């Protein structure tokens, strides 16, 4: 592909291929050298910069761990002061015996812890675990341990009834009773996580406690909707806290609860059985380094762009000329397709139309907007069977060109014929992506072909009919002549004379048929005369009634004024007789045949349906019956002789 592009530039743009290749290699060499130098510099810079940032994390972790230990020792010291105060110990004993005054006095002593301190509650429990005193009275009662307390100790983090986390401490009093204090965890954990001696936005301090086979979060996380005690991490996962439980320590790179890579300093707090994680996102920690790298890369790219600009400026004018030529070529192609006389249709591989030219609209009646998105089946007429379309699709899906003729249906319901060529269009990978059809309306040509074929057929039938009629007329002349001579030799009243009269009548009818055949073959001229259509219909009425029989009723409707026409009486009689016979056959169980003569005014718009007959005033005969009618196949052969 590169060689083709370079060859095109050499031939079309008159560019020396060797110079172009040398310029491209120079650009590649400059870019590679700059990239390698940047890589070495950034590698050394990253090592120093990361070490500094990780030391900062470690210092923060030590400070946080120390703050927790100090807070813990202060709470133990407070508790120890209360249980060892020689003035309070007797009060505790009286309270355990149920002295109400002493209980009220102790409650007043503990009140400042809740007003000025961080305590949640203070409880006095006897040796049997019975709650003796709870301050404040509406606080959650503690759950004292059954293990004897030898010294003030930390019982762990508990969840209060309101869902908050509290730190619970316990100290023994003489006689096996205990003083239990609860400290709000927010006094320790919230400031610990909110305060951060640095500028990192993603920095967090996280506390975890091992709970059977998982790690339990003890504080709220900044970037999660989880509150304390709701986020659990299974042991063995890739998260930093889980790795700390497995033995990793110090400063590591791992995933936090968001599955985001972070650098973290890990500290264990044995007195609490807690794991302290001080972390910040890797992206943020290395952001200054990345910014410096970005500036270096931009500088290198600027140098590279300066060198490349020389080549770009050289090719720009030539590229503009090529683009202009390509645009002109596309415009010419688009204009040619739009103005083409043949219908051009482009579909996707499923046969949905995505483009049609104006010739398609003229041929089918569908506008471009109406056709877009529809399948080509919108033009189906039903004249071709499923096997026809199956063979078409099998051909084009194999990547072959299909040529053939369609009988399609326009938007207005009329049929038309098209010669079509359908060509598959392949994409760059060689797969078929579209189909393009070029079609030409051949309805007029097909009509001319049908007319020529019909005229040739009529000419052949006429020649045959003329020959048969000529020979048959010679035979009839002999038959009629001998019959007339015999009629002159027999008595008029005899049966023989009656039989000869029948023979002569049949001969005359045969002669009339022969004359009609000769007229059809143009070997005998018609003999038109001026006559009144009303008289012609009345003259043949009796014969029509005999022809129709008793089951068919004949209705004659004639106007009062004469209907003068110029026509051959014999041909007129034959037309009416043929229509009557057809009507009788269409009404085997009887019916009504109506013959009506009238004057009709035709306008030019109506004349278009009748061919080239000009508009005007016409004498008209209408013959109608209530029989079975004609199907579409019979209608197409309505004016075919002898059918």
Helices and strands as residue ranges (DSSP letters): H 2-12, H 17-84, H 86-96, H 100-115, E 119-125, E 131-135, E 153-159, E 165-173, G 174-176, E 177-184, G 185-187, H 189-194, E 204-211, E 214-217, E 232-234, H 240-245, E 250-255, E 261-269, E 274-281, H 282-285, H 287-339, E 343-348, E 353-356, H 358-364, H 368-371, G 376-379, H 386-397, E 402-409, E 415-426, E 432-441, H 443-489, H 495-520, E 529-532, H 533-548, E 552-557, E 564-567, H 569-586, E 591-602, H 604-607, E 616-625, H 632-636
